[in-house]
């Protein structure tokens, strides 16, 4: 009941201050103490769009003072709550570095990492922000392994890794689609090597074989036999892991053609060596 009464009072004060135009007067001409007090009122009332300009204005004046710890956390969280994640990640990072002994440091570290996560784009776009998010969340987990947020952090890490896997797979598939088979093979290898246990492994190995097959049949004579045999090793690796795969039926004709051409090379070699 007391908490509800306090919340109601804060909301009423914020409403009165905003409606009377006092907000702009304090923002533009108020003393630093008045601005700090009003910023805290707006923050507690969750009016972050009005709290942020006040916090930004008073920050230089409170730098190095005891109040600065609280101010820096509040402005970081105000950006987070207003979904300005690029800024909240920056401010939470600064808070964690500036106040290593703060009781709010763990919370700041998590919210900073979570800001990077929420700022991460869809997999089809550049994934620099996703890599930053993954590094930040992994750092949080390493620093606070007993945190109550550890399960949430693990889920975020898994989601971010899957997004990076998806980006890596899509890049490799794009090379395959435009018939750049050498680049496709290299990219599928990178995917499988970088993301052990990836959900894309079966499809990646299948497409690697298909890329190897298409590369070999289009090759000049001097490179053709070696590439045919290389494609055959891709098939053998695939069948070793996925003997009941749904892709096997699609691989039958390419495999038959590979074996037929290898046999022709062996027959030709035998004739030459007589």
C-alpha positions in Angstrom: 0.0 0.0 0.0 2.8 2.4 0.9 4.6 1.5 -2.4 1.4 2.2 -4.4 0.9 5.5 -2.6 4.5 6.5 -3.4 4.2 5.6 -7.0 0.9 7.6 -7.3 2.6 10.6 -5.8 5.5 10.4 -8.2 3.2 10.1 -11.2 1.1 13.0 -10.0 4.2 15.2 -9.4 5.6 14.3 -12.9 2.2 15.1 -14.5 1.9 18.4 -12.7 5.5 19.4 -13.5 5.1 18.5 -17.2 1.7 20.0 -17.6 2.6 23.3 -16.0 5.6 23.9 -18.3 7.9 23.7 -15.3 9.8 20.9 -17.0 11.2 23.1 -19.8 11.9 25.9 -17.3 14.0 23.5 -15.1 15.6 21.9 -18.1 16.8 25.2 -19.6 17.2 27.5 -16.7 17.1 25.5 -13.5 19.9 24.9 -11.1 21.8 21.6 -11.4 20.2 20.4 -8.1 16.7 21.2 -9.5 17.5 19.4 -12.7 18.8 16.3 -10.8 15.6 16.3 -8.6 13.3 16.5 -11.6 15.3 13.9 -13.6 14.9 11.5 -10.7 11.1 12.2 -10.5 10.7 11.7 -14.3 12.8 8.5 -14.1 10.7 7.1 -11.2 7.6 7.9 -13.1 9.0 6.0 -16.1 8.9 9.2 -18.3 12.3 8.4 -19.8 12.0 10.8 -22.8 12.0 13.7 -20.3 14.4 12.1 -17.8 17.2 11.5 -20.4 17.7 15.2 -21.5 18.0 16.2 -17.8 20.5 13.4 -17.0 22.5 14.4 -20.0 22.5 18.0 -18.9 23.6 17.3 -15.3 26.2 14.7 -16.1 29.2 17.1 -16.5 28.4 18.9 -13.3 28.2 15.7 -11.2 31.2 14.0 -12.7 33.5 12.8 -9.9 30.8 13.3 -7.2 29.1 10.6 -5.2 25.8 11.1 -7.0 27.3 10.3 -10.4 27.1 6.5 -9.8 23.3 6.7 -9.4 23.0 9.2 -12.3 25.0 7.0 -14.7 23.0 3.9 -13.8 19.7 5.7 -14.3 20.6 7.2 -17.6 21.8 3.8 -18.8 18.5 2.2 -17.8 16.5 5.1 -19.2 18.0 4.4 -22.6 17.4 0.6 -22.1 13.8 1.1 -21.1 13.1 3.4 -24.0 14.6 0.8 -26.4 17.6 2.9 -27.4 19.8 -0.2 -27.1 22.8 1.1 -29.0 23.1 3.9 -26.4 22.2 1.7 -23.4 24.9 -0.8 -24.2 27.4 2.1 -24.3 26.3 3.6 -21.1 26.0 0.3 -19.2 29.6 -0.6 -20.4 30.8 2.7 -19.0 29.0 2.2 -15.7 30.5 -1.3 -15.2 34.0 0.0 -15.9 33.7 3.2 -13.8 32.1 1.5 -10.8 33.6 -2.0 -10.4 32.6 -2.2 -6.8 29.1 -1.0 -7.2 26.2 -3.1 -6.0 24.6 -2.4 -9.4 27.6 -3.6 -11.4 26.2 -7.1 -12.1 22.9 -5.8 -13.2 24.6 -3.2 -15.4 26.8 -5.9 -16.9 23.8 -8.0 -17.8 21.6 -5.2 -19.1 24.6 -3.9 -21.2 25.0 -7.4 -22.7 21.3 -7.7 -23.2 21.3 -4.3 -24.9 23.8 -5.6 -27.5 21.6 -8.7 -27.9 18.4 -6.6 -28.5 20.4 -4.4 -31.0 21.5 -7.4 -33.0 20.0 -7.4 -36.5 18.4 -10.2 -38.4 20.7 -12.9 -39.8 20.6 -11.6 -43.4 22.3 -8.3 -42.4 25.9 -7.6 -41.2 26.5 -9.5 -38.0 29.1 -7.3 -36.3 26.6 -6.3 -33.6 25.8 -10.0 -33.1 29.4 -10.8 -32.5 29.6 -7.9 -30.0 26.5 -9.2 -28.2 27.9 -12.7 -28.0 31.2 -11.5 -26.6 29.4 -9.2 -24.1 27.1 -12.0 -22.9 29.9 -14.5 -22.7 31.9 -12.0 -20.6 28.9 -11.6 -18.3 28.6 -15.4 -17.8 32.3 -15.8 -17.2 32.3 -12.9 -14.6 29.1 -13.9 -12.8 28.7 -17.7 -13.2 26.4 -17.9 -10.1 24.1 -15.1 -11.3 20.4 -15.6 -11.2 20.4 -14.4 -14.8 22.7 -17.2 -16.0 19.9 -19.3 -17.5 18.6 -16.3 -19.5 22.2 -15.5 -20.6 22.7 -19.1 -21.8 19.5 -18.9 -23.9 20.6 -15.6 -25.4 24.1 -17.1 -26.2 22.4 -20.0 -28.0 20.2 -17.7 -30.0 23.1 -15.5 -31.0 25.2 -18.4 -32.1 22.4 -19.8 -34.1 22.0 -16.4 -35.8 25.7 -16.5 -36.7 25.4 -20.1 -37.9 22.4 -19.0 -40.1 24.4 -16.1 -41.5 27.4 -18.5 -42.3 25.1 -21.0 -43.9 23.3 -18.4 -46.0 26.6 -17.0 -47.2 27.8 -20.4 -48.3 24.5 -21.2 -50.0 24.7 -17.9 -51.8 28.0 -18.9 -53.3 26.5 -22.3 -54.3 23.4 -20.6 -55.9 25.6 -18.3 -58.1 27.8 -21.3 -59.1 30.9 -20.2 -57.3 31.5 -23.7 -56.2 35.0 -23.3 -54.9 33.9 -20.5 -52.5 30.9 -22.5 -51.5 32.9 -25.5 -50.5 35.3 -23.4 -48.5 32.4 -21.6 -46.8 30.6 -24.8 -46.0 33.8 -26.1 -44.4 34.1 -22.9 -42.4 30.5 -23.3 -41.1 31.1 -26.9 -40.0 34.5 -26.1 -38.4 33.4 -22.9 -36.7 30.1 -24.2 -35.4 30.5 -27.8 -34.2 27.2 -29.5 -33.8 25.4 -27.0 -36.0 21.9 -27.8 -37.1 22.9 -27.0 -40.6 25.6 -29.7 -40.8 23.7 -32.3 -42.8 22.5 -29.9 -45.4 25.9 -28.2 -45.5 27.6 -31.6 -46.2 25.0 -32.4 -48.8 25.5 -29.1 -50.6 29.3 -29.4 -50.3 29.0 -32.7 -52.2 26.8 -31.2 -54.8 29.2 -28.2 -55.2 32.1 -30.6 -55.5 30.2 -32.6 -58.1 29.2 -29.6 -60.2 32.7 -28.2 -60.0 34.3 -31.4 -61.1 32.0 -32.0 -64.2 32.7 -28.4 -65.3 36.5 -28.6 -64.8 39.1 -28.7 -67.5 40.6 -32.1 -68.2 43.8 -31.5 -66.2 41.8 -30.8 -63.0 38.8 -33.0 -63.6 40.0 -36.4 -62.2 41.3 -34.9 -58.9 38.1 -33.0 -58.4 36.0 -36.0 -59.2 37.8 -38.0 -56.5 37.5 -35.0 -54.1 33.8 -35.0 -54.6 33.7 -38.7 -53.9 35.4 -38.1 -50.6 32.6 -35.5 -49.8 30.0 -38.2 -50.5 31.8 -40.7 -48.3 32.0 -38.3 -45.4 28.3 -37.5 -45.8 27.2 -41.2 -45.9 29.3 -41.9 -42.8 27.3 -39.5 -40.7 23.9 -39.6 -42.5 23.3 -43.1 -43.9 19.5 -42.6 -43.8 19.4 -39.0 -45.0 16.5 -37.8 -47.2 19.2 -36.2 -49.4 20.5 -39.6 -50.6 18.0 -40.0 -53.4 19.2 -36.6 -54.8 22.8 -37.8 -54.6 22.3 -41.0 -56.5 22.7 -39.7 -60.1 25.6 -37.3 -59.3 27.4 -40.2 -57.6 26.7 -42.5 -60.5 28.2 -39.9 -62.9 31.2 -39.4 -60.7 32.0 -43.1 -60.5 31.4 -43.5 -64.2 33.9 -40.7 -65.0 36.5 -41.9 -62.5 36.2 -45.4 -64.1 36.8 -43.8 -67.6 39.9 -42.0 -66.3 41.2 -45.3 -64.8 40.6 -47.1 -68.1 42.3 -44.4 -70.1 45.2 -44.4 -67.7 45.5 -48.2 -68.0 45.6 -48.0 -71.8 48.3 -45.3 -71.6 50.5 -47.4 -69.4 50.4 -50.5 -71.6 
